[in-house]
Structure formats: structure tokens, C-alpha cells
Amino acid sequence: MKKTVRILFILVTVFLKVQCNGVHDDEAADVLNHSNLDDSNNSSDPNRNAGEQGDTMGEDEDRLVIDLFREYNFLIRPVRNVSSPPVVVDFGVAMILLINVDEKNQILQTNVWLTMKWNDFQLAWNPAEYGNISNLHVPSDRVWLPDIVLFNNADGNYEVSFKSNVFVDHHGDVTWVPPAMFKSSCRIDVEWFPFDEQCCTLVFGSWTYNSEEVRLHWYNNIQAVQLHDYSYSGIWDVIDVPGQLVHKPDLKENKMVFNVVIRRKTLFYTVILIIPTVLMAFLSVMAFYLPVDSGEKVSLTISLLLALVVFLLLVSKILPPTSNIPLMGKYLLLAFVLNIVAVVGTVVIVNIYFRSALSHKMPTWVRKVFLEFLPHLLVMKRPERIPIFNGYFVEEYCASEIFDASLVMPSMTATMLPFLQVTSNLNKEASSASSGQSSEHHENCSKWKKRLSIRMSRRRAPRARLDDDGEDIVDDSNGNHVDPLQEKISKEMKTTVEAIAYIAEHMKREMSLKKMRDDWKYVAMVLDRLILLIFFGVTLGGTLGIICSAPHVFDFVDQEAIINKLNARYLPSDMYS
């Protein structure tokens, strides 16, 4: 019973469908006859004829769409049977904008237009049967689309940004040009940063179909990324965009690989990173030109060391942590090591500068190397020191110090002259008193005569006695009378001479220590000059050797000229013109 009811239901459905098609055909014939009659009656009205032709075109297009998609299944690959050849999809990529290159995450972000063209035999028609309509624009979800995606996608979004309409012509050729924003993985080589050149790849292929079902081919035989609508980037220059078609029959693999070769614009990094780093590297050399007495040598080197650490951290945040050390990283590391050596060298030089004979004894080889050999080699001339007897000992003085030294340290003769004059005056007075040649005598003249006679009679050791007035009379060993005033002057002179001798000995010792300190200071100056020349040579050589070793340091890139050259090389002549 159920089987009979089902058969009757199928027969009724078929009958109703046939009746509806007949009615629709009759109505279409009536509309067509009516439109022909109206055309013959109203051919004199051009505006009305144009409007009616547009209505007719719309009806033809509507009828064409109904006929094309009546039994069309967009889920089935457009082949007649299983043994048919694979669907050939002409594929091309046009890059519109290079948005960003994320070196840290190694991602290339681009805005591209994909071009896909294939033949669908189910969408072919005769234009004469449909008002000479030769092409259609239909939504992309109504036709079969090849599932071509970007294999090296980095954000997980494999679909295009906008599902645009497809263009279908009467031969069954379907063209689809969807725009897309892709984030593709790109291996960033930072060895020559910031003078680096990167080669990023865009790999396209069918996600589910193998090479025996869908096969890729070059669109218009353009074997590269199209750049005719490319907008220039302010950070990167496009150098080359070749493409490669990979076909592996044994693996049934078919894909297209586009290589985008880009080069970084270096002006920003040259001004912000390279020039300050080079200046700091050469500024660390000037620490050896700074005098030790200024007390700022160690402070200068430490400050430069901290600045280099800041720049090193800045570069490490920009670049990915790869195994290759970037070019700027090498230079910063060189400057960092040189600065550390400069700190150590500065501490050693300061230590040598403040040495003295009380704490260190200068070896003979140090004197020969740093006071004789190296100054001659480094064209350093020490101020000439002239040996002069200053009244107490022989000392070396600079030519400019001789006059000042004579004022500070008078000679022995000048020192003893006042005492010699006093003694000579006393002797003259004594001789004049004894000879009686003077007409005027002192009130104690008789006492002098008496004492003289007593001294002449006594030749033994001097002894003290009292004269008639009760004053002490001192005789020497020969019985000669010694005047108390003269004896007092003699004792003061002896004390003065001993004090002068002590001062002279002390000054001699101080001058000897000063000479030793000056020798150590000169050794420190020679070391400063030697390390200054060595550091300058190493810094200059390292700067030229590291920075100039990059392959594209002095290359100038004219982006417009390169784009025109690439378009002329890869695009057909009709498209390029």
C-alpha cells in the first residue's frame, strides 16, 4: 500500500512540473511576440526602444542564468568523467602593497590580488540564443572554485579577504580575482642588519586536490609576481619577484612558489643606530687622551659602557633570537669589549700615575722600555732637565724652572754671607784694638789688653774665670782669649748651618722622590699614548671591517627604475605598454 502511494506521488509531481514548464514557455513566447509587435509598432521612438531592449537583455540574462544553473552543482569538480584530464587553473599573484615585515616573529604581511582562471564546460552557452550575451558576473558561491590557499600562512586565516564575483564567458572560462591580505612565514636572515636583504616566499597550491585532479599553470605566462599596481614601501625596496612552478609527479604534488626579494632602506638605522654607536666607540678612545689629574677617566669609560649596553638591548629587542649574530650586534660587541679593556687599562694607568719611590721601585726594564725606547718610537719628547748645583747638591731642573729654583733655594754663599760679614767685622775690630792704630778705643779697651796678655801666657784648654768686673773670661786651648759675644755668634752659626744642612738633605730627598714620581707619571703618559694609538687603530679597523663587509652598503636603490625593469622582464609586451 505504501509503495503504491509513493509511486502515485512521484507521478503527480512530474505531471505538475511538466505543466509549469509548458505554461512558462507559453508565457515567454507570448512576451516575445508581444515585444516584437511593440517593436514593429513603436520603432519611431528611440528612447522607448532602448528601454525595451534593456528589458529584453535583462530577461535574456535571467533566462541564461536559470538555464546555466538549473542542474549545476558547485560542489563537483568540472570534469565530464573520472578519466578526464585534470582541471587546469591558470594562477597569478599581483602584489599591491608590502605592509610589514615583522623581524621578531618572522612574518611577512602583504596585500595581494590572486588571479585564477579555469574552464567549466557546464557554464558554456551560445550567445545567439540569449540576446548575444557573451559573459556573466555571478557570485562566487554559485560556481565551483579551486581550493587554492597559501601554504606558509602564519595567522591561520587561509581564506581571501573578500569573496568577489566571478567572471564567466560563453566558452565556459571562469576568471576569479579575489583580494587578500596574507601573513606568511618568512625566514629572516639578520646577519647583515641593517644592510640586510631578505627573500620571502609565497607558496600556493590546492589544499585537497592532487596534481591529477587540479593542475596549476602560469596566468598569461607571467612567471613572477605582478607589480604593475604596486605601491612603494617606505621601509623596504623590492629587488626581484621571480616565481617557480613545482611539479612532482611521483608525489602528485603541484604548487607555485613566488620569491619576494626585498632590501631594507638603511637611512633611518644609519642616523639612529649606526652613527651614535660609531661615535661612542671613538669617544672611548678619547678616554686615554684625558689627563689623569682630571679624575674623570674612569667615569667617562663607565658612562660609555652603560650607553653601549642600552644600544645592545635596543638591537636585541628589534631582531629575532637567531643563531646568526647581526652586523650591528658584532660592532656593538666589539665596542663593548674595547670599552671594558679601556676601563681596565684606565685603572692600571691611574695606578701607575700615582706610584712613588716609597711604595714601588722602578725596574730597569721599565725604565729602558717606557722612558727610553717607547717615547722615541711614539715621537714623545720629555722636557729637558739640566743638572745644576743648587748650593747643597746636584739636582736636575727644567730650563723653565731654573730661575724659580734660584729664588726658592738660594746658594750656600748667599746663605752664609751675613754670618761671614759679622765675623769679618769682629776680626777687624779685634785687630784694630790690638795694634792701637785706632784713635778711639772702647771703654773696655784696657780689659782687652789684659785678657790678651793672659791668653798669651796660657796655652792649655780654655777655662772660664772672672775678670775685675766679675764677667766670665773664656780662653781656648792655646790660652787665646775667646770673646763671649764671638762664642755666642759661633754657636748660632753652627746651629744655623746644621739646620740648613738638614733642610738641604730633606729637600734633596724630596727632590729625589719627586724625580721618581715624575718618572712614574711619565710612564703613565707613555702608556696612555700607546693605548690611545692602539685603540684608535683597532676601532677604525673594526669599524671599516665590520660595516663595510656588508654586501649592499654603498648600493643605491631606485625603486621606480627597478619596478619598471621587472615589469618589462616578466609581463607581456601588451600588458607592460
C-alpha positions as CSV (number, residue, x, y, z in Angstrom):
1,M,0.0,0.0,0.0
2,K,2.8,2.4,0.9
3,K,4.7,1.6,-2.2
4,T,1.6,2.4,-4.4
5,V,1.1,5.8,-2.7
6,R,4.7,6.7,-3.2
7,I,4.5,5.9,-6.9
8,L,1.4,8.0,-7.3
9,F,3.0,10.9,-5.5
10,I,6.0,10.8,-7.9
11,L,3.8,10.7,-11.0
12,V,1.7,13.7,-9.7
13,T,5.0,15.7,-9.1
14,V,6.3,15.0,-12.6
15,F,3.0,16.0,-14.2
16,L,2.8,19.3,-12.3
17,K,6.4,20.1,-13.3
18,V,5.7,19.5,-17.0
19,Q,2.6,21.7,-16.8
20,C,4.5,24.5,-15.2
21,N,7.3,24.4,-17.8
22,G,4.7,24.5,-20.6
23,V,3.0,27.5,-19.1
24,H,6.3,29.2,-18.6
25,D,7.3,28.6,-22.2
26,D,3.9,29.8,-23.5
27,E,4.2,32.9,-21.4
28,A,7.8,33.5,-22.6
29,A,6.5,33.1,-26.3
30,D,3.7,35.5,-25.7
31,V,6.1,38.0,-24.1
32,L,8.5,37.7,-27.0
33,N,5.7,38.0,-29.6
34,H,4.3,41.0,-27.7
35,S,7.7,42.6,-27.6
36,N,8.2,42.0,-31.4
37,L,4.8,43.6,-32.1
38,D,5.6,46.6,-29.9
39,D,9.0,46.9,-31.7
40,S,7.3,47.0,-35.1
41,N,4.6,49.5,-34.0
42,N,6.8,51.8,-32.0
43,S,10.1,51.8,-33.9
44,S,9.9,55.5,-34.3
45,D,10.6,56.1,-30.5
46,P,14.4,55.5,-29.9
47,N,14.3,56.1,-26.1
48,R,11.4,53.6,-25.7
49,N,13.2,51.1,-27.9
50,A,16.4,51.4,-25.8
51,G,14.4,50.8,-22.6
52,E,12.7,47.9,-24.1
53,Q,16.0,46.4,-25.4
54,G,17.3,46.7,-21.8
55,D,14.3,44.9,-20.6
56,T,14.9,42.2,-23.2
57,M,18.6,42.0,-22.2
58,G,17.7,41.5,-18.6
59,E,15.2,38.8,-19.5
60,D,17.8,37.1,-21.6
61,E,20.3,37.2,-18.8
62,D,17.8,36.0,-16.4
63,R,16.9,33.1,-18.7
64,L,20.6,32.4,-19.2
65,V,21.3,32.2,-15.5
66,I,18.3,30.0,-15.0
67,D,19.4,27.6,-17.8
68,L,23.1,27.6,-16.7
69,F,22.4,26.8,-13.0
70,R,19.3,24.6,-13.4
71,E,21.2,21.4,-12.9
72,Y,24.6,22.9,-11.9
73,N,26.3,21.6,-8.8
74,F,29.1,23.8,-7.5
75,L,30.4,21.1,-5.2
76,I,31.6,18.9,-8.1
77,R,34.8,19.4,-10.0
78,P,34.0,20.5,-13.5
79,V,35.1,17.4,-15.5
80,R,32.9,15.2,-17.7
81,N,34.0,11.9,-16.1
82,V,36.6,10.5,-13.8
83,S,39.1,9.7,-16.6
84,S,39.0,13.2,-17.9
85,P,42.2,15.3,-17.8
86,P,42.8,17.4,-14.6
87,V,41.3,20.9,-14.4
88,V,44.0,23.4,-15.4
89,V,43.9,26.5,-13.3
90,D,45.9,29.5,-14.5
91,F,47.2,31.2,-11.4
92,G,48.9,34.5,-10.8
93,V,49.7,36.9,-8.0
94,A,49.7,40.7,-8.1
95,M,51.3,42.4,-5.1
96,I,49.6,45.7,-4.3
97,L,51.3,46.7,-1.0
98,L,54.1,45.4,1.2
99,I,52.6,46.2,4.6
100,N,55.1,45.0,7.2
101,V,58.0,42.7,7.9
102,D,58.0,41.6,11.5
103,E,61.6,40.5,12.1
104,K,60.9,39.5,15.7
105,N,58.1,37.0,14.7
106,Q,59.4,36.4,11.2
107,I,56.2,37.3,9.4
108,L,55.7,39.0,6.1
109,Q,52.4,40.9,5.7
110,T,51.3,41.7,2.1
111,N,48.2,42.9,0.3
112,V,47.8,40.9,-3.0
113,W,45.3,40.1,-5.7
114,L,45.0,36.5,-6.7
115,T,44.1,35.7,-10.3
116,M,42.6,32.3,-11.1
117,K,41.2,31.1,-14.4
118,W,39.8,27.7,-15.4
119,N,37.3,26.2,-17.8
120,D,33.9,24.9,-16.7
121,F,32.2,23.1,-19.5
122,Q,28.8,23.4,-17.7
123,L,28.9,27.2,-18.0
124,A,29.3,27.4,-21.7
125,W,26.4,28.7,-24.0
126,N,25.6,30.1,-27.4
127,P,25.4,33.9,-27.2
128,A,23.0,34.0,-30.2
129,E,20.4,32.1,-28.1
130,Y,20.5,34.6,-25.3
131,G,20.5,38.0,-26.9
132,N,24.2,37.9,-27.8
133,I,25.2,37.9,-24.1
134,S,28.9,36.8,-24.1
135,N,29.7,37.0,-20.4
136,L,28.2,37.0,-16.9
137,H,29.2,38.2,-13.4
138,V,27.9,35.7,-10.8
139,P,28.5,35.3,-7.1
140,S,31.5,33.2,-6.3
141,D,29.4,30.9,-4.1
142,R,27.3,29.8,-7.1
143,V,30.2,28.2,-9.0
144,W,32.9,25.6,-8.3
145,L,36.1,27.3,-7.0
146,P,39.6,25.7,-6.7
147,D,40.6,25.5,-3.1
148,I,44.0,27.2,-3.7
149,V,45.4,28.5,-0.4
150,L,48.7,29.9,0.9
151,F,50.6,27.0,2.4
152,N,53.0,29.0,4.5
153,N,50.3,31.0,6.2
154,A,51.3,32.4,9.6
155,D,48.0,33.6,11.2
156,G,45.7,30.6,10.4
157,N,43.4,32.6,8.1
158,Y,43.6,30.7,4.8
159,E,40.7,32.4,3.1
160,V,40.7,35.5,0.9
161,S,39.6,38.8,2.4
162,F,36.7,39.4,0.1
163,K,34.5,36.9,-1.9
164,S,34.3,38.9,-5.2
165,N,32.1,37.9,-8.2
166,V,33.4,35.5,-10.8
167,F,33.6,36.4,-14.5
168,V,32.2,33.8,-16.8
169,D,32.4,34.0,-20.7
170,H,30.3,31.9,-23.2
171,H,33.2,29.5,-23.7
172,G,33.0,28.4,-20.1
173,D,36.1,30.2,-19.0
174,V,35.8,31.3,-15.4
175,T,38.0,34.1,-14.0
176,W,38.2,35.0,-10.3
177,V,40.3,37.8,-8.9
178,P,39.8,38.0,-5.1
179,P,41.8,40.4,-3.0
180,A,43.6,39.1,0.1
181,M,45.8,40.2,3.0
182,F,48.3,37.4,3.8
183,K,50.6,36.9,6.7
184,S,53.2,34.5,5.5
185,S,56.1,33.0,7.4
186,C,59.4,34.3,6.3
187,R,62.8,33.2,7.5
188,I,64.6,36.5,8.4
189,D,68.3,36.5,8.0
190,V,69.7,39.2,10.2
191,E,73.4,38.6,9.6
192,W,73.8,41.9,7.7
193,F,71.3,44.0,9.7
194,P,70.6,46.9,8.9
195,F,72.1,46.3,5.4
196,D,70.2,43.1,5.0
197,E,68.3,41.6,2.1
198,Q,65.5,39.2,2.7
199,C,64.0,36.6,0.4
200,C,60.4,35.7,1.5
201,T,58.4,33.0,-0.3
202,L,54.7,32.7,-1.0
203,V,53.7,29.1,-1.6
204,F,50.3,28.4,-3.2
205,G,48.6,25.1,-4.0
206,S,45.4,23.2,-3.8
207,W,44.5,22.1,-0.4
208,T,42.6,18.9,-1.2
209,Y,43.2,18.1,-4.9
210,N,46.3,16.4,-6.2
211,S,48.1,17.1,-9.5
212,E,45.9,14.6,-11.3
213,E,42.8,16.5,-10.4
214,V,43.8,20.1,-10.4
215,R,47.0,21.3,-12.1
216,L,48.4,24.9,-11.8
217,H,49.7,26.8,-14.7
218,W,51.1,30.4,-15.2
219,Y,48.4,33.0,-15.8
220,N,49.2,34.7,-19.1
221,N,52.6,33.0,-18.9
222,I,53.7,35.6,-16.2
223,Q,56.3,33.7,-14.2
224,A,56.6,36.2,-11.4
225,V,54.6,38.4,-9.0
226,Q,52.9,41.2,-10.9
227,L,53.9,44.7,-9.9
228,H,52.1,46.9,-12.3
229,D,49.8,48.2,-9.4
230,Y,52.4,48.1,-6.6
231,S,52.6,51.0,-4.2
232,Y,56.1,51.7,-2.9
233,S,57.0,50.9,0.7
234,G,58.8,53.4,2.9
235,I,60.9,50.7,4.7
236,W,61.7,48.1,2.1
237,D,62.7,48.1,-1.6
238,V,61.5,45.3,-3.9
239,I,64.5,43.9,-5.7
240,D,63.1,40.9,-7.5
241,V,59.9,38.8,-7.6
242,P,60.6,35.5,-9.5
243,G,58.2,32.6,-9.5
244,Q,58.7,28.8,-9.7
245,L,56.3,26.1,-10.7
246,V,56.9,22.9,-8.7
247,H,55.5,19.7,-10.1
248,K,56.3,16.3,-8.5
249,P,54.6,13.5,-10.4
250,D,55.7,10.8,-8.0
251,L,54.1,12.7,-5.1
252,K,51.2,14.0,-7.2
253,E,52.2,17.5,-5.9
254,N,51.7,20.7,-7.8
255,K,52.3,24.1,-6.3
256,M,53.6,27.6,-7.1
257,V,56.4,29.3,-5.2
258,F,56.9,33.1,-5.5
259,N,60.1,34.6,-4.1
260,V,59.9,38.2,-3.0
261,V,63.4,39.6,-2.6
262,I,63.4,42.8,-0.6
263,R,66.1,45.1,0.7
264,R,65.9,47.3,3.8
265,K,66.2,51.1,3.5
266,T,69.1,52.0,5.7
267,L,68.8,55.7,6.2
268,F,66.8,55.5,9.4
269,Y,69.0,52.9,11.1
270,T,72.2,54.8,9.9
271,V,71.1,58.0,11.6
272,I,69.5,56.5,14.7
273,L,71.8,53.5,15.4
274,I,75.0,53.3,13.4
275,I,76.3,56.9,13.7
276,P,75.8,57.1,17.5
277,T,77.4,53.7,18.0
278,V,80.5,54.7,15.9
279,L,80.8,58.0,17.7
280,M,80.6,56.3,21.1
281,A,83.3,53.8,20.0
282,F,85.6,56.6,19.0
283,L,84.7,58.5,22.2
284,S,86.0,55.7,24.3
285,V,89.4,56.1,22.6
286,M,89.5,59.8,23.8
287,A,89.5,58.5,27.4
288,F,93.2,57.8,27.0
289,Y,93.7,61.4,25.9
290,L,92.1,62.8,29.1
291,P,94.7,63.7,31.8
292,V,94.8,61.5,34.9
293,D,94.7,64.6,37.1
294,S,91.2,65.4,35.9
295,G,89.8,62.5,37.8
296,E,87.3,61.7,35.0
297,K,88.9,58.9,33.1
298,V,87.2,56.0,34.8
299,S,83.9,57.9,34.9
300,L,84.0,58.5,31.1
301,T,84.6,54.9,30.3
302,I,81.9,53.6,32.6
303,S,79.4,56.0,31.2
304,L,80.2,54.9,27.6
305,L,79.9,51.3,28.7
306,L,76.4,51.9,30.0
307,A,75.4,53.7,26.8
308,L,76.6,50.7,24.7
309,V,74.6,48.3,26.9
310,V,71.5,50.4,26.2
311,F,72.1,50.2,22.4
312,L,72.8,46.5,22.6
313,L,69.5,45.9,24.4
314,L,67.7,48.0,21.7
315,V,69.1,45.9,18.9
316,S,68.2,42.7,20.7
317,K,64.6,43.8,21.0
318,I,64.3,44.6,17.3
319,L,65.8,41.3,15.9
320,P,64.8,37.7,16.4
321,P,67.0,35.5,18.7
322,T,68.6,33.5,15.8
323,S,71.9,31.8,15.7
324,N,73.4,34.4,13.4
325,I,74.8,37.5,15.1
326,P,73.7,40.6,13.2
327,L,76.2,43.0,11.8
328,M,75.3,45.8,14.3
329,G,75.5,43.2,17.1
330,K,79.0,42.4,16.1
331,Y,80.0,46.0,16.0
332,L,78.4,46.7,19.4
333,L,80.1,43.7,20.8
334,L,83.4,44.9,19.6
335,A,82.8,48.3,21.0
336,F,81.7,46.7,24.3
337,V,84.8,44.6,24.6
338,L,87.1,47.5,23.7
339,N,85.3,49.7,26.3
340,I,85.8,47.0,29.0
341,V,89.5,46.8,28.1
342,A,89.6,50.6,28.2
343,V,88.2,50.5,31.8
344,V,90.9,48.0,32.8
345,G,93.6,50.0,31.1
346,T,92.5,53.2,32.7
347,V,92.6,51.7,36.2
348,V,96.2,50.4,35.5
349,I,97.3,53.8,34.2
350,V,95.8,55.6,37.2
351,N,97.6,53.2,39.5
352,I,101.0,53.8,37.7
353,Y,100.4,57.5,37.7
354,F,100.2,57.8,41.5
355,R,103.2,55.5,42.3
356,S,106.2,56.8,44.2
357,A,109.6,55.6,45.4
358,L,108.1,54.9,48.8
359,S,105.8,52.2,47.5
360,H,107.3,50.9,44.3
361,K,110.8,50.5,42.8
362,M,111.1,51.1,39.1
363,P,112.7,48.0,37.4
364,T,115.4,48.6,34.9
365,W,113.5,47.1,32.0
366,V,110.6,49.5,32.7
367,R,113.0,52.5,32.6
368,K,114.5,51.3,29.4
369,V,111.2,50.4,27.7
370,F,109.0,53.2,28.8
371,L,111.5,56.0,29.4
372,E,113.9,55.4,26.5
373,F,112.5,53.2,23.8
374,L,108.8,53.9,23.6
375,P,109.0,57.7,23.8
376,H,111.4,57.7,20.9
377,L,109.1,55.3,19.0
378,L,105.9,57.3,19.8
379,V,107.7,60.6,19.0
380,M,107.3,61.8,22.6
381,K,109.9,64.3,23.8
382,R,110.3,64.8,27.5
383,P,111.2,68.3,28.7
384,E,115.0,68.5,29.0
385,R,116.4,68.6,32.6
386,I,119.6,70.4,33.3
387,P,121.9,69.3,36.2
388,I,122.7,72.3,38.5
389,F,124.5,72.6,41.8
390,N,122.0,74.5,43.9
391,G,124.4,75.1,46.9
392,Y,123.7,71.8,48.6
393,F,123.6,69.0,46.0
394,V,123.4,68.5,42.2
395,E,119.8,68.4,41.0
396,E,118.1,68.3,37.6
397,Y,115.9,71.2,36.7
398,C,113.8,72.0,33.6
399,A,115.0,75.1,31.7
400,S,111.9,77.0,32.8
401,E,112.4,76.1,36.4
402,I,116.0,77.3,36.9
403,F,115.1,80.9,37.6
404,D,112.3,79.9,40.1
405,A,114.5,77.4,41.8
406,S,117.2,80.0,42.4
407,L,114.7,82.2,44.1
408,V,113.3,79.4,46.3
409,M,116.6,77.7,47.1
410,P,119.5,80.3,47.4
411,S,123.1,79.1,47.2
412,M,125.3,78.3,50.1
413,T,127.3,81.5,49.6
414,A,124.2,83.7,49.7
415,T,123.1,81.8,52.8
416,M,126.4,82.2,54.7
417,L,127.2,85.7,53.6
418,P,125.6,87.6,56.6
419,F,127.4,85.4,59.1
420,L,130.7,85.8,57.3
421,Q,130.3,89.6,57.3
422,V,129.7,89.6,61.0
423,T,132.8,87.6,61.7
424,S,134.9,89.8,59.4
425,N,133.7,92.9,61.2
426,L,134.6,91.4,64.6
427,N,138.0,90.4,63.4
428,K,138.7,93.9,62.1
429,E,137.6,95.4,65.4
430,A,139.9,93.0,67.3
431,S,142.9,93.7,65.1
432,S,142.5,97.4,65.3
433,A,142.2,97.2,69.1
434,S,145.4,95.1,69.5
435,S,147.5,97.3,67.2
436,G,146.4,100.5,68.7
437,Q,146.0,102.2,65.4
438,S,142.6,103.4,66.2
439,S,142.4,106.8,67.9
440,E,139.2,105.9,69.6
441,H,139.0,103.0,72.0
442,H,136.2,101.2,73.6
443,E,135.6,101.8,77.3
444,N,136.8,98.2,77.9
445,C,139.9,98.6,75.8
446,S,142.2,98.0,78.9
447,K,140.3,94.9,79.6
448,W,141.0,93.6,76.1
449,K,144.7,94.2,76.6
450,K,144.7,92.4,80.0
451,R,142.8,89.5,78.6
452,L,145.2,89.3,75.6
453,S,148.2,89.1,77.9
454,I,146.5,86.4,80.0
455,R,145.7,84.4,76.9
456,M,149.3,84.6,75.6
457,S,150.5,83.1,78.9
458,R,148.1,80.2,78.9
459,R,148.3,77.7,76.2
460,R,146.1,75.0,77.7
461,A,142.4,74.2,77.4
462,P,140.1,77.1,77.7
463,R,138.7,77.8,81.1
464,A,136.3,80.3,82.5
465,R,137.3,82.8,85.1
466,L,136.1,86.2,86.3
467,D,137.7,89.5,85.4
468,D,137.9,92.5,87.6
469,D,134.3,93.5,86.8
470,G,133.1,90.0,87.6
471,E,132.5,88.9,84.0
472,D,133.4,85.5,82.6
473,I,136.6,85.3,80.6
474,V,136.9,82.2,78.3
475,D,140.3,81.0,77.0
476,D,140.9,78.5,74.3
477,S,143.3,75.6,74.4
478,N,146.2,77.8,73.4
479,G,145.4,80.3,76.0
480,N,143.8,82.7,73.5
481,H,141.1,84.8,74.8
482,V,137.6,83.9,73.3
483,D,135.1,86.7,73.5
484,P,131.7,85.6,74.8
485,L,129.9,87.5,72.0
486,Q,132.0,85.8,69.4
487,E,131.5,82.5,71.0
488,K,127.7,83.1,71.0
489,I,127.8,84.0,67.4
490,S,129.8,80.9,66.6
491,K,127.2,78.7,68.3
492,E,124.4,80.3,66.5
493,M,126.2,79.9,63.2
494,K,126.8,76.3,63.9
495,T,123.1,75.8,64.7
496,T,122.2,77.6,61.6
497,V,124.5,75.6,59.4
498,E,123.2,72.4,60.9
499,A,119.6,73.4,60.3
500,I,120.5,74.4,56.7
501,A,122.2,71.1,56.2
502,Y,119.1,69.3,57.5
503,I,116.8,71.3,55.3
504,A,119.1,70.7,52.3
505,E,119.2,67.0,53.0
506,H,115.4,66.9,53.3
507,M,115.0,68.9,50.1
508,K,117.4,66.6,48.4
509,R,115.4,63.6,49.5
510,E,112.2,65.3,48.4
511,M,113.7,66.2,45.1
512,S,114.7,62.6,44.6
513,L,111.2,61.3,45.5
514,K,109.8,63.9,43.2
515,K,112.0,62.8,40.4
516,M,110.9,59.2,40.9
517,R,107.2,60.3,40.9
518,D,107.8,62.2,37.7
519,D,109.3,59.1,36.1
520,W,106.2,57.0,37.1
521,K,103.9,59.8,35.8
522,Y,105.8,59.8,32.5
523,V,105.5,56.0,32.3
524,A,101.7,56.5,32.7
525,M,101.8,59.2,29.9
526,V,103.6,56.8,27.6
527,L,101.1,54.0,28.3
528,D,98.2,56.5,27.7
529,R,99.7,57.4,24.3
530,L,100.5,53.8,23.4
531,I,97.0,52.6,24.2
532,L,95.4,55.6,22.5
533,L,97.1,54.7,19.2
534,I,96.3,51.0,19.6
535,F,92.6,51.6,20.4
536,F,92.3,54.1,17.6
537,G,93.7,51.7,15.1
538,V,91.6,48.8,16.4
539,T,88.4,50.9,16.4
540,L,89.0,52.3,13.0
541,G,89.9,48.9,11.5
542,G,86.9,47.2,13.2
543,T,84.5,49.9,12.0
544,L,85.6,49.7,8.4
545,G,86.0,45.9,8.5
546,I,82.6,45.1,10.0
547,I,80.4,47.8,8.5
548,C,82.0,47.7,5.0
549,S,81.8,43.9,4.9
550,A,78.0,44.1,4.3
551,P,77.3,43.3,0.6
552,H,75.0,46.2,-0.1
553,V,76.4,49.1,2.0
554,F,77.0,51.6,-0.8
555,D,74.3,50.4,-3.2
556,F,71.7,53.0,-4.2
557,V,68.2,51.6,-5.0
558,D,66.0,53.4,-7.4
559,Q,62.7,51.7,-6.7
560,E,60.8,53.1,-9.7
561,A,63.6,52.0,-12.1
562,I,63.6,48.5,-10.6
563,I,59.8,48.1,-10.9
564,N,59.9,49.2,-14.5
565,K,62.7,46.8,-15.2
566,L,60.9,43.9,-13.6
567,N,57.6,44.7,-15.4
568,A,59.5,44.8,-18.7
569,R,61.1,41.4,-17.9
570,Y,58.2,39.4,-16.7
571,L,55.0,41.0,-18.1
572,P,53.9,40.5,-21.7
573,S,54.5,43.4,-24.0
574,D,50.8,44.3,-24.4
575,M,50.3,44.4,-20.6
576,Y,53.5,46.4,-19.9
577,S,52.8,49.0,-22.6
